[in-house]
């Protein structure tokens, strides 16, 4: 009885131990088999040498679920590029058109200039001969609906309105318009077509014998636009030129080189680049058609890249006078490398140097984009926008031009003549009416009330005569601002009157067929940088 009982107890126990041992052995053998299979598989495929590519190969071949490496790349590549310099960037395919379009010189659209200052799409100007002009759209029209979508009073972002108005050439868009003097909505159908984009915002004689050209970017058509503008201005008696590059963040390098070539005598170095292997590429002038023009180039903290190349070439070759404030400091060369899906990588491959050997690029730390972006704020904090004495350069960054002028490297182009930010005319009253957009809204309403008179304007003298004839412009605006909640403060108004009147005239001028010419022709009297440039060129003429 006792023996049988012991066997009865031991047999199940031995059986259980055997099962456990079998399971453990099977698991071990299975794991060993899986590891052997993995090693075998990895031996069969060609493994990259670096960890990143190795990891991607493991995910592609061994991860438990199917994963799109392209989808992973959209997340990984931007993180990788963030660890490089501040100007290397990954451009997704969805953003390529928006990135490239401003530089290409044309786009497909309806051909209007509009603004949404009052949460309403207000047509400021209609491009002559463009699709909207042919369809009957007029300056001053309010766009209520685009196709079947209501856009008036809905706080729709301006970029979304742009996307709805633009589209492939040949396609149509229906617009419902609200027009002054017409009770019912006016409906038009516009057939989209190619719309040329201008990189020169304005070109006109700003003073007797002195031309003014404002270049907003270095686009594919910039040099051709400039040559045409210079030819016209020469015909009007121009002997000196103010070339305004303030706020111009750059663009195509070849356009900066061609424009510099326009002003430099033959055989002068324009710029050179140097890559990681110290290989240099040098660009020399061939002798352009405007080497006799007296030249002043305007720059500020918003002038970058191609603007700095052009300003550096002019300064280092003692060709003209650089006026304004220290430029941004972007001296890195990017090469745009396309991917098969339409995206691209703009990768820094070299550095720019001016003819004297100055590096344009300001200091940066790889992967620290935040500190780099704070540089302009730091300049403000250190008073650099208001005083040239606040800007310090190391002696090691000192260079000398052929005529013995001292110039400095180490980030950006320091102008020959520094003009600080001018706050003389700023008053609390002006800040209120400007910051709350009251001043700009007044000019829109003014243009509506005087649409017939402004549409008759075709030349700059006609515009100035029309504005000079309105002697109550500022007083009418003060009453308008009071109705909008900003009570008049006579001391402030007296201080800012010149600035208020200039801005009123400038924005009204922009609402005419003259567009930006009307703006810059009226704003320049309160622009100390332009004023200084006029003085310099007049003095050179007298010398």
C-alpha positions as CSV (number, residue, x, y, z in Angstrom):
1,X,0.0,0.0,0.0
2,X,2.8,2.3,0.9
3,X,5.0,1.4,-2.1
4,X,2.0,1.8,-4.5
5,X,1.2,5.2,-3.0
6,X,4.8,6.4,-3.5
7,X,4.8,5.3,-7.1
8,X,1.5,7.0,-7.6
9,X,2.9,10.2,-6.3
10,X,6.3,10.1,-8.0
11,X,5.0,9.2,-11.5
12,X,3.0,12.4,-12.1
13,X,5.9,14.4,-10.6
14,X,8.4,12.9,-12.9
15,X,6.0,13.4,-15.8
16,X,5.7,17.1,-15.0
17,X,9.4,17.5,-14.7
18,X,9.9,15.9,-18.1
19,X,7.3,18.2,-19.7
20,X,9.0,21.3,-18.2
21,X,12.4,20.1,-19.4
22,X,11.0,19.4,-22.8
23,X,9.5,22.9,-23.0
24,X,12.7,24.5,-21.9
25,X,14.7,22.5,-24.3
26,X,12.3,23.2,-27.1
27,X,12.4,26.9,-26.3
28,X,16.2,26.9,-26.3
29,X,16.4,24.9,-29.5
30,X,13.8,27.2,-31.1
31,X,15.6,30.3,-30.0
32,X,18.9,28.9,-31.2
33,X,17.2,28.0,-34.5
34,X,15.7,31.5,-34.8
35,X,19.0,33.2,-34.0
36,X,20.7,30.9,-36.5
37,X,18.1,31.8,-39.1
38,X,18.6,35.5,-38.4
39,X,22.4,35.2,-38.6
40,X,22.0,33.3,-41.8
41,X,19.7,35.9,-43.3
42,X,22.0,38.8,-42.3
43,X,24.9,37.0,-43.8
44,X,22.9,36.7,-47.1
45,X,22.1,40.4,-47.4
46,X,24.6,43.1,-47.9
47,X,24.8,45.1,-44.6
48,X,25.8,48.7,-44.6
49,X,28.8,49.8,-42.5
50,X,27.1,52.6,-40.6
51,X,24.6,52.2,-37.8
52,X,21.8,54.2,-39.3
53,X,21.7,52.3,-42.6
54,X,22.1,49.1,-40.6
55,X,19.1,49.9,-38.4
56,X,17.0,50.7,-41.4
57,X,17.9,47.3,-43.0
58,X,17.0,45.5,-39.8
59,X,13.6,47.3,-39.7
60,X,13.0,46.5,-43.3
61,X,13.8,42.8,-43.1
62,X,13.1,41.8,-39.5
63,X,10.5,44.1,-37.9
64,X,7.3,42.2,-37.0
65,X,5.0,44.4,-39.1
66,X,5.4,45.8,-42.5
67,X,6.7,49.3,-42.4
68,X,7.1,51.9,-45.2
69,X,10.7,53.1,-45.1
70,X,9.7,56.1,-47.1
71,X,7.3,57.1,-44.3
72,X,10.0,56.7,-41.8
73,X,12.4,58.8,-43.9
74,X,9.9,61.7,-43.8
75,X,10.4,61.8,-40.0
76,X,14.1,60.8,-39.8
77,X,15.6,63.0,-42.5
78,X,14.5,66.3,-41.0
79,X,15.9,65.2,-37.6
80,X,19.2,64.4,-39.3
81,X,19.4,67.7,-41.1
82,X,18.7,69.6,-37.9
83,X,22.0,68.4,-36.6
84,X,23.8,70.1,-39.4
85,X,24.3,73.8,-40.1
86,X,21.3,76.2,-40.0
87,X,20.8,76.4,-43.7
88,X,20.8,72.7,-44.7
89,X,17.1,71.7,-45.0
90,X,14.9,68.9,-46.2
91,X,12.0,70.0,-48.4
92,X,9.0,67.6,-48.6
93,X,7.5,67.0,-52.0
94,X,4.3,68.8,-50.9
95,X,6.2,72.0,-50.3
96,X,8.5,72.1,-53.3
97,X,6.2,74.2,-55.5
98,X,5.7,76.8,-52.8
99,X,9.5,76.9,-52.2
100,X,10.6,77.2,-55.8
101,X,7.7,79.3,-57.2
102,X,8.9,82.7,-56.0
103,X,12.2,82.2,-57.8
104,X,10.9,80.8,-61.1
105,X,9.6,84.1,-62.5
106,X,6.0,82.9,-63.1
107,X,3.0,81.0,-61.7
108,X,-0.4,80.0,-62.9
109,X,-3.2,82.2,-61.4
110,X,-5.8,84.8,-62.0
111,X,-3.7,88.0,-62.0
112,X,-4.8,90.1,-59.1
113,X,-3.0,91.8,-56.2
114,X,-5.2,91.5,-53.1
115,X,-5.1,92.1,-49.3
116,X,-7.1,90.8,-46.4
117,X,-6.6,93.5,-43.9
118,X,-10.3,93.7,-42.9
119,X,-11.0,89.9,-43.1
120,X,-12.2,90.5,-46.7
121,X,-10.4,89.7,-49.9
122,X,-10.0,93.2,-51.4
123,X,-8.6,93.5,-54.9
124,X,-6.0,96.2,-54.8
125,X,-4.8,95.9,-58.4
126,X,-5.6,93.9,-61.5
127,X,-2.7,92.9,-63.8
128,X,-3.2,94.7,-67.1
129,X,-4.1,92.2,-69.8
130,X,-4.2,89.3,-67.3
131,X,-7.0,86.7,-66.8
132,X,-8.9,88.8,-64.2
133,X,-8.7,91.9,-66.3
134,X,-10.1,90.1,-69.3
135,X,-12.9,88.7,-67.1
136,X,-13.9,92.1,-65.8
137,X,-12.5,92.1,-62.3
138,X,-11.8,95.6,-61.1
139,X,-9.6,97.2,-58.4
140,X,-11.7,97.7,-55.3
141,X,-13.8,94.6,-55.8
142,X,-14.4,92.4,-52.7
143,X,-14.3,88.7,-53.4
144,X,-17.2,87.2,-51.5
145,X,-17.1,83.6,-52.8
146,X,-14.5,81.5,-54.7
147,X,-16.4,78.8,-56.6
148,X,-19.0,77.7,-54.0
149,X,-16.9,78.6,-50.9
150,X,-17.7,81.7,-48.9
151,X,-14.5,83.6,-48.1
152,X,-15.8,86.9,-46.8
153,X,-15.9,87.4,-43.1
154,X,-14.7,83.9,-42.2
155,X,-11.1,84.7,-41.1
156,X,-9.7,82.3,-43.7
157,X,-5.9,82.4,-43.8
158,X,-4.5,84.3,-46.7
159,X,-2.4,81.4,-48.0
160,X,-5.5,79.3,-48.3
161,X,-7.2,82.0,-50.4
162,X,-4.1,82.0,-52.6
163,X,-4.3,78.3,-53.1
164,X,-8.0,78.6,-54.1
165,X,-7.3,81.3,-56.6
166,X,-4.3,79.7,-58.2
167,X,-4.4,76.5,-60.2
168,X,-3.3,75.0,-63.5
169,X,-3.5,77.3,-66.5
170,X,-6.6,76.7,-68.6
171,X,-8.8,75.8,-65.6
172,X,-11.6,78.1,-64.5
173,X,-12.6,79.7,-61.2
174,X,-15.9,81.4,-60.4
175,X,-15.8,84.6,-58.4
176,X,-18.7,86.3,-56.7
177,X,-17.8,90.0,-56.2
178,X,-19.1,92.9,-54.2
179,X,-18.6,96.1,-56.1
180,X,-19.1,99.6,-54.8
181,X,-22.3,101.2,-56.3
182,X,-23.7,97.8,-57.3
183,X,-26.4,96.3,-55.0
184,X,-26.2,92.8,-56.4
185,X,-23.2,90.5,-56.4
186,X,-21.2,90.5,-59.6
187,X,-20.3,87.1,-60.9
188,X,-17.4,86.4,-63.2
189,X,-15.6,83.3,-64.4
190,X,-11.8,83.7,-64.7
191,X,-9.7,81.3,-66.8
192,X,-6.4,80.9,-65.1
193,X,-3.2,81.6,-67.1
194,X,0.5,82.1,-66.6
195,X,1.2,85.2,-64.5
196,X,4.7,86.7,-64.6
197,X,6.3,87.4,-61.3
198,X,8.6,90.5,-60.8
199,X,11.6,90.5,-58.6
200,X,12.0,94.2,-59.1
201,X,9.3,95.9,-57.0
202,X,10.0,99.5,-58.2
203,X,12.3,101.3,-60.6
204,X,12.0,105.1,-61.1
205,X,13.8,108.4,-60.8
206,X,13.8,109.2,-57.1
207,X,15.6,112.5,-57.6
208,X,17.0,114.4,-60.6
209,X,19.6,112.1,-62.2
210,X,19.3,109.4,-59.5
211,X,17.5,106.2,-60.1
212,X,16.0,103.9,-57.5
213,X,15.6,100.1,-57.9
214,X,14.2,97.9,-55.3
215,X,15.0,94.2,-55.8
216,X,13.0,91.9,-53.5
217,X,14.8,88.6,-54.4
218,X,17.2,87.0,-56.8
219,X,14.9,85.2,-59.1
220,X,15.5,83.6,-62.4
221,X,14.5,86.7,-64.3
222,X,16.2,89.3,-62.0
223,X,19.2,90.2,-64.2
224,X,17.0,90.6,-67.3
225,X,14.6,92.8,-65.3
226,X,17.4,94.9,-64.0
227,X,18.9,95.4,-67.5
228,X,15.6,96.5,-68.8
229,X,15.0,98.9,-65.9
230,X,18.5,100.4,-66.2
231,X,18.0,101.0,-69.9
232,X,14.7,102.8,-69.2
233,X,16.1,104.9,-66.4
234,X,19.2,105.9,-68.4
235,X,16.8,107.2,-71.1
236,X,15.2,109.3,-68.4
237,X,18.6,110.9,-67.4
238,X,19.9,108.6,-64.7
239,X,23.6,109.0,-63.9
240,X,23.5,107.5,-60.4
241,X,21.7,104.5,-58.9
242,X,20.4,103.5,-55.5
243,X,20.1,99.7,-55.5
244,X,18.0,98.7,-52.6
245,X,18.7,95.1,-51.2
246,X,17.2,95.6,-47.8
247,X,15.1,92.6,-46.7
248,X,16.3,90.7,-49.8
249,X,17.0,87.2,-48.4
250,X,18.8,85.9,-51.6
251,X,17.9,83.4,-54.3
252,X,19.8,82.2,-57.3
253,X,23.6,82.7,-57.1
254,X,24.0,83.0,-60.8
255,X,21.7,86.1,-60.8
256,X,23.8,87.8,-58.1
257,X,26.9,87.1,-60.2
258,X,25.4,88.4,-63.4
259,X,24.1,91.6,-61.7
260,X,27.5,92.2,-60.0
261,X,29.0,91.7,-63.5
262,X,26.7,94.5,-64.8
263,X,28.5,97.0,-62.5
264,X,32.1,95.8,-62.4
265,X,34.9,96.5,-64.9
266,X,36.3,93.4,-66.7
267,X,38.5,91.0,-64.8
268,X,37.5,91.7,-61.2
269,X,36.8,88.9,-58.8
270,X,33.1,88.8,-57.8
271,X,33.0,85.9,-55.4
272,X,34.6,82.5,-54.8
273,X,33.4,79.4,-53.0
274,X,35.5,76.7,-51.2
275,X,34.3,73.2,-50.4
276,X,35.4,70.7,-47.7
277,X,38.4,69.7,-49.9
278,X,39.5,73.3,-50.2
279,X,38.6,73.3,-53.9
280,X,37.8,76.8,-55.0
281,X,35.5,78.1,-57.7
282,X,36.1,81.7,-58.7
283,X,33.8,84.0,-60.6
284,X,35.2,87.1,-62.5
285,X,33.5,90.0,-64.2
286,X,33.4,90.3,-68.0
287,X,32.8,94.1,-68.0
288,X,29.1,95.0,-67.9
289,X,27.2,97.8,-69.4
290,X,26.7,100.0,-66.3
291,X,30.2,100.4,-65.0
292,X,30.0,104.2,-65.3
293,X,27.0,104.6,-63.0
294,X,27.6,106.1,-59.6
295,X,26.3,103.4,-57.2
296,X,24.9,103.1,-53.7
297,X,23.8,99.7,-52.4
298,X,21.4,99.6,-49.5
299,X,21.5,96.6,-47.0
300,X,20.2,95.8,-43.6
301,X,19.9,92.8,-41.2
302,X,17.4,91.2,-43.6
303,X,19.8,91.2,-46.5
304,X,21.2,87.7,-46.9
305,X,23.1,85.3,-49.2
306,X,23.0,86.6,-52.8
307,X,22.4,90.1,-51.5
308,X,25.6,89.9,-49.4
309,X,27.5,88.4,-52.4
310,X,26.6,91.4,-54.5
311,X,27.2,94.0,-51.7
312,X,30.6,92.3,-50.9
313,X,31.6,92.4,-54.6
314,X,30.8,96.1,-54.8
315,X,32.5,96.9,-51.6
316,X,35.7,94.9,-52.0
317,X,36.2,96.2,-55.5
318,X,35.7,99.8,-54.4
319,X,32.9,100.1,-56.9
320,X,30.3,101.9,-54.9
321,X,29.1,102.8,-51.4
322,X,27.3,100.4,-49.1
323,X,24.8,102.1,-46.9
324,X,22.5,100.9,-44.1
325,X,23.1,98.3,-41.4
326,X,25.1,95.1,-41.1
327,X,23.7,92.3,-43.2
328,X,22.4,88.9,-42.0
329,X,25.5,86.8,-42.5
330,X,24.6,83.8,-44.7
331,X,27.6,82.6,-46.5
332,X,26.9,78.9,-47.0
333,X,26.4,77.3,-50.4
334,X,23.5,74.9,-50.7
335,X,23.1,72.4,-53.5
336,X,19.5,71.2,-54.0
337,X,19.6,67.4,-54.4
338,X,16.3,65.9,-55.6
339,X,14.7,62.6,-54.5
340,X,12.6,60.4,-56.7
341,X,9.4,61.3,-54.9
342,X,9.7,65.0,-55.8
343,X,11.2,66.1,-52.4
344,X,14.7,67.5,-52.1
345,X,17.6,68.0,-49.8
346,X,19.3,71.4,-49.8
347,X,22.7,70.5,-48.4
348,X,25.4,72.9,-47.6
349,X,28.4,72.0,-49.8
350,X,30.7,75.0,-49.6
351,X,31.2,78.5,-48.2
352,X,31.1,81.9,-49.9
353,X,34.0,84.4,-49.7
354,X,34.2,88.0,-50.9
355,X,37.0,89.2,-53.3
356,X,39.2,90.2,-50.3
357,X,38.8,86.8,-48.7
358,X,36.1,87.6,-46.2
359,X,33.8,84.8,-45.1
360,X,30.2,86.1,-45.2
361,X,28.9,83.5,-42.8
362,X,28.3,84.5,-39.2
363,X,29.3,81.9,-36.5
364,X,27.0,79.0,-35.7
365,X,27.0,75.7,-33.9
366,X,25.9,72.5,-35.7
367,X,22.5,71.4,-34.4
368,X,21.8,74.7,-32.5
369,X,19.4,76.4,-34.7
370,X,17.7,78.2,-31.8
371,X,20.7,80.3,-30.9
372,X,21.3,81.1,-34.5
373,X,17.8,82.3,-34.9
374,X,18.2,84.5,-31.9
375,X,21.1,86.4,-33.5
376,X,19.0,89.3,-34.8
377,X,17.3,89.7,-31.4
378,X,20.7,89.7,-29.8
379,X,21.8,92.5,-32.1
380,X,18.8,94.5,-31.0
381,X,19.6,93.8,-27.3
382,X,23.2,94.9,-27.8
383,X,22.1,98.1,-29.5
384,X,23.7,97.2,-32.8
385,X,20.7,98.5,-34.8
386,X,21.0,101.9,-33.3
387,X,24.8,102.5,-33.0
388,X,27.7,101.4,-35.1
389,X,30.0,101.7,-32.0
390,X,28.1,98.7,-30.5
391,X,29.5,96.4,-33.3
392,X,32.9,94.8,-32.5
393,X,35.2,93.1,-34.9
394,X,38.3,91.1,-34.1
395,X,41.5,92.4,-35.7
396,X,42.0,88.9,-37.2
397,X,38.9,89.6,-39.3
398,X,40.3,92.9,-40.8
399,X,40.8,93.0,-44.6
400,X,41.8,95.7,-47.0
401,X,40.3,96.7,-50.4
402,X,42.5,97.6,-53.4
403,X,42.1,101.3,-52.5
404,X,43.1,100.8,-48.9
405,X,39.6,100.8,-47.3
406,X,39.3,98.6,-44.2
407,X,36.5,96.0,-44.3
408,X,35.7,93.2,-41.8
409,X,34.7,89.5,-42.1
410,X,33.2,87.3,-39.5
411,X,29.5,87.5,-40.4
412,X,27.6,89.7,-42.9
413,X,28.6,92.8,-44.7
414,X,29.3,96.0,-42.6
415,X,28.2,99.0,-44.6
416,X,30.6,101.9,-45.4
417,X,28.0,104.3,-44.0
418,X,26.0,103.1,-41.0
419,X,22.4,104.4,-40.7
420,X,20.7,103.4,-37.5
421,X,17.0,102.6,-37.0
422,X,15.2,105.9,-36.7
423,X,12.6,106.1,-34.0
424,X,12.4,110.0,-34.0
425,X,8.8,110.1,-35.4
426,X,7.4,107.2,-33.5
427,X,4.8,108.2,-30.9
428,X,2.3,106.2,-28.9
429,X,-0.5,107.5,-31.1
430,X,1.3,106.4,-34.3
431,X,2.0,102.9,-32.8
432,X,-1.7,102.6,-32.0
433,X,-3.1,103.6,-35.4
434,X,-0.4,101.6,-37.2
435,X,-0.3,98.5,-35.0
436,X,-4.1,98.2,-35.0
437,X,-4.1,98.5,-38.8
438,X,-6.3,101.6,-38.7
439,X,-4.0,103.6,-41.0
440,X,-3.9,100.9,-43.7
441,X,-7.7,100.3,-43.6
442,X,-8.2,104.1,-44.0
443,X,-6.2,104.0,-47.3
444,X,-8.3,101.1,-48.6
445,X,-11.5,103.1,-47.9
446,X,-9.9,106.3,-49.3
447,X,-9.1,104.4,-52.5
448,X,-12.7,103.2,-52.7
449,X,-14.1,106.7,-52.3
450,X,-11.7,108.2,-54.9
451,X,-11.6,105.2,-57.2
452,X,-12.4,107.1,-60.4
453,X,-9.8,109.8,-59.7
454,X,-7.1,107.2,-58.8
455,X,-7.8,105.0,-61.8
456,X,-7.0,108.0,-64.0
457,X,-3.5,108.1,-62.6
458,X,-0.9,106.7,-65.1
459,X,2.4,108.4,-64.1
460,X,4.2,109.4,-60.9
461,X,3.7,113.1,-61.5
462,X,0.0,112.5,-61.9
463,X,-0.1,110.6,-58.6
464,X,1.7,113.3,-56.7
465,X,-0.5,116.0,-58.1
466,X,-3.6,114.1,-57.1
467,X,-2.3,113.6,-53.5
468,X,-1.0,117.2,-53.3
469,X,-4.5,118.3,-54.1
470,X,-6.0,116.7,-51.0
471,X,-4.9,119.1,-48.3
472,X,-7.1,117.6,-45.6
473,X,-5.7,114.1,-45.9
474,X,-4.1,113.9,-42.4
475,X,-7.0,115.6,-40.7
476,X,-9.6,113.3,-42.3
477,X,-7.5,110.3,-41.2
478,X,-7.4,111.7,-37.6
479,X,-11.2,111.9,-37.5
480,X,-11.4,108.3,-39.0
481,X,-9.0,107.0,-36.3
482,X,-11.1,108.6,-33.6
483,X,-14.2,106.8,-34.9
484,X,-12.2,103.6,-34.7
485,X,-11.3,104.1,-31.1
486,X,-8.0,106.0,-31.1
487,X,-8.5,109.5,-29.7
488,X,-6.3,112.3,-31.1
489,X,-3.3,113.3,-29.0
490,X,-2.1,116.5,-30.5
491,X,1.5,116.3,-29.2
492,X,1.9,112.8,-30.6
493,X,0.3,113.8,-33.9
494,X,2.7,116.8,-34.2
495,X,5.6,114.5,-33.6
496,X,4.5,111.8,-36.0
497,X,2.7,113.9,-38.6
498,X,5.4,113.6,-41.3
499,X,5.5,109.8,-40.9
500,X,1.7,109.5,-40.9
501,X,1.3,111.6,-44.0
502,X,4.1,109.7,-45.8
503,X,2.5,106.4,-45.0
504,X,-1.0,107.5,-46.1
505,X,0.4,108.7,-49.4
506,X,2.5,105.6,-49.9
507,X,-0.4,103.1,-49.3
508,X,-2.8,105.1,-51.4
509,X,-0.1,105.2,-54.2
510,X,0.2,101.5,-54.0
511,X,-3.6,101.3,-54.7
512,X,-3.1,102.8,-58.1
513,X,-1.8,101.2,-61.3
514,X,1.7,102.4,-60.3
515,X,1.7,99.8,-57.4
516,X,5.0,99.8,-55.6
517,X,6.4,102.7,-57.5
518,X,3.6,104.8,-55.9
519,X,4.6,103.4,-52.5
520,X,8.3,104.0,-52.6
521,X,8.0,107.4,-54.3
522,X,6.1,108.6,-51.3
523,X,7.7,106.8,-48.4
524,X,11.3,107.7,-49.2
525,X,11.2,111.2,-47.5
526,X,10.9,109.5,-44.1
527,X,13.4,106.7,-45.0
528,X,16.8,107.9,-43.6
529,X,18.7,105.2,-45.5
530,X,17.4,106.4,-48.9
531,X,17.8,110.0,-47.8
532,X,21.4,109.4,-47.0
533,X,22.0,107.5,-50.3
534,X,20.6,110.5,-52.2
535,X,23.0,112.8,-50.4
536,X,26.0,110.6,-51.1
537,X,25.3,110.3,-54.8
538,X,24.6,114.1,-55.1
539,X,27.9,114.7,-53.4
540,X,29.8,112.4,-55.8
541,X,28.1,114.1,-58.7
542,X,29.4,117.5,-57.5
543,X,32.9,116.1,-56.8
